[in-house]
Amino acid sequence: MSEVTLIGIDLGKHVFHLHAQDRGGHELWRKKLTRKQLLLLMSNFPSCTLVMEACAGSHCLARELQALATKPS
């Protein structure tokens, strides 16, 4: 199985759409998650690149995701 190297996040008010790719740019999976589900998924996910649109909500979400990355396991 290919390893996820990039996850694109389409932001919404209540639901987020995720698209995961491997190093070659091939789609591995797509998911539709709530904020709580997204944070739970990313807290248990190996390190990879996250990309999202630039908007007011993206700054808040980025801070939450960075806090997960720096939390001791």
Secondary structure, 3 states (H helix, E strand, C coil): CCCCCEEEEECCCCEEEEEEECCCCCEEEEEEEEHHHHHHHHHCCCCCEEEECCCHHHHHHHHHHHHHHHCCC
